[in-house]
Amino acid sequence: MRRLRIKWKTKDLNTLINSKGGKMVVTKNNISRINEILKNKQSKKIGRFQVDIQTANAIIKVDKALKPTQRARFRRIVNSDIRRGSIIAQKLAFK
C-alpha cells in the first residue's frame, strides 16, 4: 500500500487548533511550556519527558538563533518529539 502525505495549510505551524462545540480552542505548544520552565526556574514534565532548566535553556537559545524557516522546522520537531528536539538543541547550543 502507498502511504499518503497530507500537508496542512496553517498560518502558524506551531499551534494546534481543535474544534470543540463550534468554538476554536488553541492548545499550548511545547515552546510556550519551555518558556514557562525558564520563567518559573523549575523542571516540568512535558509528555513523558522531564525537562530541566538547562535543557529548556538550550532549546530556547537554539530557537532564537535560527532563521524563520529553520525555526519552523525545529519547532515542529520539538512539538512532535521533545526528546529528539532536546538532543538537537544540546548539540547545537553546547558545541
OpenMM code with the backbone's topology and positions (N, CA, C; nanometers):
from openmm import Vec3, app, unit

residues = "MET ARG ARG LEU ARG ILE LYS TRP LYS THR LYS ASP LEU ASN THR LEU ILE ASN SER LYS GLY GLY LYS MET VAL VAL THR LYS ASN ASN ILE SER ARG ILE ASN GLU ILE LEU LYS ASN LYS GLN SER LYS LYS ILE GLY ARG PHE GLN VAL ASP ILE GLN THR ALA ASN ALA ILE ILE LYS VAL ASP LYS ALA LEU LYS PRO THR GLN ARG ALA ARG PHE ARG ARG ILE VAL ASN SER ASP ILE ARG ARG GLY SER ILE ILE ALA GLN LYS LEU ALA PHE LYS".split()
positions = [
    Vec3(0.0826, -0.1182, 0.0000),
    Vec3(0.0000, 0.0000, 0.0000),
    Vec3(0.0870, 0.1244, 0.0000),
    Vec3(0.0341, 0.2257, -0.0611),
    Vec3(0.1060, 0.3516, -0.0688),
    Vec3(0.0593, 0.4447, 0.0418),
    Vec3(0.1534, 0.5047, 0.1112),
    Vec3(0.1212, 0.5952, 0.2207),
    Vec3(0.0994, 0.7352, 0.1658),
    Vec3(-0.0098, 0.7976, 0.2057),
    Vec3(-0.0405, 0.9325, 0.1600),
    Vec3(0.0174, 1.0343, 0.2563),
    Vec3(0.0708, 1.1415, 0.2002),
    Vec3(0.1201, 1.2508, 0.2835),
    Vec3(0.0239, 1.3684, 0.2707),
    Vec3(-0.0194, 1.4172, 0.3834),
    Vec3(-0.1126, 1.5295, 0.3842),
    Vec3(-0.0373, 1.6506, 0.4382),
    Vec3(-0.0404, 1.7582, 0.3621),
    Vec3(0.0223, 1.8831, 0.4066),
    Vec3(-0.0886, 1.9765, 0.4534),
    Vec3(-0.0786, 2.0165, 0.5781),
    Vec3(-0.1780, 2.1059, 0.6351),
    Vec3(-0.1368, 2.2492, 0.6084),
    Vec3(-0.2313, 2.3302, 0.5652),
    Vec3(-0.2033, 2.4714, 0.5416),
    Vec3(-0.2526, 2.5490, 0.6628),
    Vec3(-0.1592, 2.5992, 0.7416),
    Vec3(-0.1940, 2.6799, 0.8577),
    Vec3(-0.1045, 2.8017, 0.8604),
    Vec3(-0.1505, 2.9069, 0.9257),
    Vec3(-0.0685, 3.0258, 0.9393),
    Vec3(0.0481, 2.9984, 1.0333),
    Vec3(0.0210, 2.9305, 1.1409),
    Vec3(0.1238, 2.9026, 1.2396),
    Vec3(0.1366, 2.7516, 1.2534),
    Vec3(0.2532, 2.6976, 1.2175),
    Vec3(0.2731, 2.5533, 1.2250),
    Vec3(0.2815, 2.5035, 1.3681),
    Vec3(0.3067, 2.5930, 1.4619),
    Vec3(0.3338, 2.5525, 1.5989),
    Vec3(0.2095, 2.5463, 1.6868),
    Vec3(0.0956, 2.5933, 1.6361),
    Vec3(-0.0251, 2.5955, 1.7167),
    Vec3(-0.1197, 2.4878, 1.6681),
    Vec3(-0.1634, 2.4063, 1.7586),
    Vec3(-0.2613, 2.3031, 1.7251),
    Vec3(-0.3995, 2.3576, 1.7566),
    Vec3(-0.4880, 2.3523, 1.6582),
    Vec3(-0.6219, 2.4073, 1.6778),
    Vec3(-0.7219, 2.2924, 1.6775),
    Vec3(-0.7959, 2.2839, 1.7840),
    Vec3(-0.9004, 2.1817, 1.7953),
    Vec3(-1.0362, 2.2511, 1.7923),
    Vec3(-1.1301, 2.1916, 1.7265),
    Vec3(-1.2637, 2.2498, 1.7277),
    Vec3(-1.3496, 2.1673, 1.8222),
    Vec3(-1.4059, 2.2342, 1.9228),
    Vec3(-1.4903, 2.1676, 2.0217),
    Vec3(-1.6186, 2.2489, 2.0360),
    Vec3(-1.7289, 2.1905, 2.0011),
    Vec3(-1.8578, 2.2567, 2.0196),
    Vec3(-1.8719, 2.3851, 1.9409),
    Vec3(-1.8104, 2.3935, 1.8238),
    Vec3(-1.8201, 2.5138, 1.7421),
    Vec3(-1.7223, 2.6219, 1.7819),
    Vec3(-1.6470, 2.6027, 1.8904),
    Vec3(-1.5503, 2.7023, 1.9353),
    Vec3(-1.4102, 2.6546, 1.8993),
    Vec3(-1.3261, 2.7455, 1.8634),
    Vec3(-1.1880, 2.7122, 1.8322),
    Vec3(-1.1057, 2.7261, 1.9600),
    Vec3(-1.0403, 2.6191, 2.0000),
    Vec3(-0.9594, 2.6176, 2.1204),
    Vec3(-0.8139, 2.5983, 2.0796),
    Vec3(-0.7282, 2.6894, 2.1206),
    Vec3(-0.5861, 2.6794, 2.0874),
    Vec3(-0.5154, 2.6145, 2.2051),
    Vec3(-0.4501, 2.5012, 2.1802),
    Vec3(-0.3772, 2.4332, 2.2854),
    Vec3(-0.2341, 2.4846, 2.2898),
    Vec3(-0.1711, 2.4730, 2.4053),
    Vec3(-0.0339, 2.5202, 2.4211),
    Vec3(0.0620, 2.4323, 2.3433),
    Vec3(0.1646, 2.4943, 2.2892),
    Vec3(0.2682, 2.4153, 2.2252),
    Vec3(0.3839, 2.3987, 2.3231),
    Vec3(0.4787, 2.3162, 2.2886),
    Vec3(0.5883, 2.2856, 2.3796),
    Vec3(0.6822, 2.4032, 2.4000),
    Vec3(0.6962, 2.4917, 2.3021),
    Vec3(0.7845, 2.6070, 2.3184),
    Vec3(0.7328, 2.6989, 2.4292),
    Vec3(0.6015, 2.7208, 2.4354),
    Vec3(0.5475, 2.8050, 2.5423),
    Vec3(0.5623, 2.7361, 2.6786),
    Vec3(0.5509, 2.6049, 2.6823),
    Vec3(0.5732, 2.5326, 2.8087),
    Vec3(0.7187, 2.5434, 2.8529),
    Vec3(0.8094, 2.5390, 2.7559),
    Vec3(0.9520, 2.5519, 2.7881),
    Vec3(0.9830, 2.6928, 2.8373),
    Vec3(0.9172, 2.7937, 2.7796),
    Vec3(0.9336, 2.9306, 2.8294),
    Vec3(0.8843, 2.9434, 2.9733),
    Vec3(0.7764, 2.8722, 3.0076),
    Vec3(0.7272, 2.8722, 3.1458),
    Vec3(0.8288, 2.8086, 3.2407),
    Vec3(0.8983, 2.7048, 3.1945),
    Vec3(1.0010, 2.6403, 3.2765),
    Vec3(1.1110, 2.7400, 3.3093),
    Vec3(1.1557, 2.8164, 3.2100),
    Vec3(1.2604, 2.9157, 3.2337),
    Vec3(1.2102, 3.0300, 3.3211),
    Vec3(1.0859, 3.0716, 3.3016),
    Vec3(1.0291, 3.1812, 3.3796),
    Vec3(1.0166, 3.1438, 3.5270),
    Vec3(0.9701, 3.0208, 3.5540),
    Vec3(0.9494, 2.9756, 3.6922),
    Vec3(1.0746, 2.9145, 3.7543),
    Vec3(1.1782, 2.8910, 3.6724),
    Vec3(1.3034, 2.8292, 3.7180),
    Vec3(1.2783, 2.6953, 3.7859),
    Vec3(1.1983, 2.6110, 3.7199),
    Vec3(1.1653, 2.4791, 3.7715),
    Vec3(1.1712, 2.3777, 3.6583),
    Vec3(1.1782, 2.2526, 3.6933),
    Vec3(1.1670, 2.1485, 3.5913),
    Vec3(1.0196, 2.1099, 3.5800),
    Vec3(0.9843, 2.0549, 3.4639),
    Vec3(0.8445, 2.0214, 3.4390),
    Vec3(0.8387, 1.9016, 3.3461),
    Vec3(0.7366, 1.8226, 3.3623),
    Vec3(0.7176, 1.7063, 3.2773),
    Vec3(0.6331, 1.7468, 3.1568),
    Vec3(0.6886, 1.7258, 3.0353),
    Vec3(0.6156, 1.7513, 2.9114),
    Vec3(0.6001, 1.6164, 2.8429),
    Vec3(0.4784, 1.5680, 2.8407),
    Vec3(0.4542, 1.4333, 2.7891),
    Vec3(0.5139, 1.3315, 2.8843),
    Vec3(0.6058, 1.2492, 2.8340),
    Vec3(0.6735, 1.1510, 2.9202),
    Vec3(0.8157, 1.1933, 2.9517),
    Vec3(0.8528, 1.3151, 2.9176),
    Vec3(0.9911, 1.3604, 2.9288),
    Vec3(1.0022, 1.4739, 3.0291),
    Vec3(1.0902, 1.4576, 3.1267),
    Vec3(1.1129, 1.5601, 3.2273),
    Vec3(1.2141, 1.6610, 3.1724),
    Vec3(1.1751, 1.7881, 3.1622),
    Vec3(1.2610, 1.8928, 3.1060),
    Vec3(1.3140, 1.9777, 3.2202),
    Vec3(1.4475, 1.9836, 3.2337),
    Vec3(1.5076, 2.0660, 3.3370),
    Vec3(1.5437, 2.2033, 3.2792),
    Vec3(1.6000, 2.2902, 3.3634),
    Vec3(1.6287, 2.4272, 3.3226),
    Vec3(1.7374, 2.4323, 3.2160),
    Vec3(1.8398, 2.3496, 3.2272),
    Vec3(1.9488, 2.3512, 3.1295),
    Vec3(1.9004, 2.3088, 2.9910),
    Vec3(1.8175, 2.2063, 2.9849),
    Vec3(1.7624, 2.1617, 2.8570),
    Vec3(1.6700, 2.2680, 2.7982),
    Vec3(1.5867, 2.3273, 2.8824),
    Vec3(1.4964, 2.4327, 2.8362),
    Vec3(1.5750, 2.5526, 2.7837),
    Vec3(1.6825, 2.5874, 2.8519),
    Vec3(1.7665, 2.6992, 2.8091),
    Vec3(1.8293, 2.6702, 2.6733),
    Vec3(1.8755, 2.5482, 2.6518),
    Vec3(1.9362, 2.5113, 2.5241),
    Vec3(1.8340, 2.5178, 2.4112),
    Vec3(1.7128, 2.4692, 2.4353),
    Vec3(1.6091, 2.4705, 2.3318),
    Vec3(1.5717, 2.6135, 2.2942),
    Vec3(1.5544, 2.6998, 2.3929),
    Vec3(1.5168, 2.8383, 2.3652),
    Vec3(1.6313, 2.9131, 2.2980),
    Vec3(1.7553, 2.8870, 2.3396),
    Vec3(1.8712, 2.9521, 2.2786),
    Vec3(1.8818, 2.9169, 2.1304),
    Vec3(1.8628, 2.7910, 2.0973),
    Vec3(1.8689, 2.7472, 1.9576),
    Vec3(1.7501, 2.8032, 1.8799),
    Vec3(1.6320, 2.8048, 1.9411),
    Vec3(1.5119, 2.8550, 1.8751),
    Vec3(1.5277, 3.0023, 1.8365),
    Vec3(1.5865, 3.0819, 1.9241),
    Vec3(1.6052, 3.2247, 1.8952),
    Vec3(1.7132, 3.2487, 1.7911),
    Vec3(1.8095, 3.1597, 1.7801),
    Vec3(1.9220, 3.1795, 1.6891),
    Vec3(1.8911, 3.1382, 1.5452),
    Vec3(1.7876, 3.0593, 1.5242),
    Vec3(1.7592, 3.0074, 1.3900),
    Vec3(1.6844, 3.1079, 1.3037),
    Vec3(1.6983, 3.0905, 1.1710),
    Vec3(1.6214, 3.1691, 1.0740),
    Vec3(1.4762, 3.1227, 1.0793),
    Vec3(1.3821, 3.2045, 1.0305),
    Vec3(1.2395, 3.1680, 1.0413),
    Vec3(1.2024, 3.0339, 0.9789),
    Vec3(1.2587, 2.9998, 0.8638),
    Vec3(1.2235, 2.8710, 0.8022),
    Vec3(1.2794, 2.7550, 0.8827),
    Vec3(1.4023, 2.7707, 0.9310),
    Vec3(1.4624, 2.6664, 1.0143),
    Vec3(1.3930, 2.6598, 1.1501),
    Vec3(1.3501, 2.7755, 1.1997),
    Vec3(1.2805, 2.7800, 1.3286),
    Vec3(1.1495, 2.7025, 1.3220),
    Vec3(1.0771, 2.7160, 1.2113),
    Vec3(0.9508, 2.6426, 1.1967),
    Vec3(0.9757, 2.4922, 1.1967),
    Vec3(1.0812, 2.4488, 1.1283),
    Vec3(1.1147, 2.3059, 1.1249),
    Vec3(1.1565, 2.2574, 1.2639),
    Vec3(1.2378, 2.3373, 1.3348),
    Vec3(1.2835, 2.2996, 1.4690),
    Vec3(1.1653, 2.2915, 1.5652),
    Vec3(1.0742, 2.3875, 1.5559),
    Vec3(0.9573, 2.3857, 1.6442),
    Vec3(0.8665, 2.2665, 1.6164),
    Vec3(0.8567, 2.2268, 1.4900),
    Vec3(0.7801, 2.1069, 1.4569),
    Vec3(0.8408, 1.9845, 1.5230),
    Vec3(0.9744, 1.9770, 1.5224),
    Vec3(1.0435, 1.8649, 1.5867),
    Vec3(1.0185, 1.8669, 1.7367),
    Vec3(1.0315, 1.9848, 1.7986),
    Vec3(1.0123, 1.9962, 1.9440),
    Vec3(0.8676, 1.9635, 1.9816),
    Vec3(0.7717, 2.0071, 1.9014),
    Vec3(0.6314, 1.9797, 1.9326),
    Vec3(0.5954, 1.8338, 1.9141),
    Vec3(0.6598, 1.7667, 1.8179),
    Vec3(0.6255, 1.6266, 1.7955),
    Vec3(0.7009, 1.5340, 1.8908),
    Vec3(0.8298, 1.5595, 1.9126),
    Vec3(0.9119, 1.4735, 1.9972),
    Vec3(1.0092, 1.5602, 2.0757),
    Vec3(0.9754, 1.5904, 2.1995),
    Vec3(1.0558, 1.6815, 2.2824),
    Vec3(1.1947, 1.6248, 2.3084),
    Vec3(1.2056, 1.4938, 2.3179),
    Vec3(1.3359, 1.4320, 2.3453),
    Vec3(1.4316, 1.4524, 2.2278),
    Vec3(1.3833, 1.4290, 2.1065),
    Vec3(1.4665, 1.4488, 1.9881),
    Vec3(1.5057, 1.5959, 1.9722),
    Vec3(1.4115, 1.6858, 1.9999),
    Vec3(1.4409, 1.8294, 1.9930),
    Vec3(1.5442, 1.8717, 2.0952),
    Vec3(1.5401, 1.8116, 2.2140),
    Vec3(1.6384, 1.8470, 2.3163),
    Vec3(1.7773, 1.7963, 2.2806),
    Vec3(1.7858, 1.6800, 2.2170),
    Vec3(1.9163, 1.6276, 2.1749),
    Vec3(1.9768, 1.7179, 2.0690),
    Vec3(1.8958, 1.7613, 1.9736),
    Vec3(1.9439, 1.8519, 1.8701),
    Vec3(1.9891, 1.9835, 1.9308),
    Vec3(1.9098, 2.0367, 2.0231),
    Vec3(1.9429, 2.1652, 2.0870),
    Vec3(2.0705, 2.1554, 2.1685),
    Vec3(2.0910, 2.0457, 2.2414),
    Vec3(2.2127, 2.0289, 2.3208),
    Vec3(2.3353, 2.0257, 2.2306),
    Vec3(2.3239, 1.9584, 2.1157),
    Vec3(2.4386, 1.9508, 2.0238),
    Vec3(2.4709, 2.0872, 1.9644),
    Vec3(2.3664, 2.1650, 1.9308),
    Vec3(2.3902, 2.2945, 1.8680),
    Vec3(2.4312, 2.4022, 1.9682),
    Vec3(2.3735, 2.3996, 2.0864),
    Vec3(2.3980, 2.5071, 2.1837),
    Vec3(2.5307, 2.4913, 2.2548),
    Vec3(2.5701, 2.3694, 2.2858),
    Vec3(2.6895, 2.3478, 2.3675),
    Vec3(2.7940, 2.2701, 2.2890),
    Vec3(2.8403, 2.3277, 2.1772),
    Vec3(2.9450, 2.2618, 2.0974),
    Vec3(3.0782, 2.2655, 2.1695),
] * unit.nanometer
topology = app.Topology()
chain = topology.addChain("A")
for resn in residues:
    res = topology.addResidue(resn, chain)
    for name in ("N", "CA", "C"):
        topology.addAtom(name, app.Element.getBySymbol(name[0]), res)
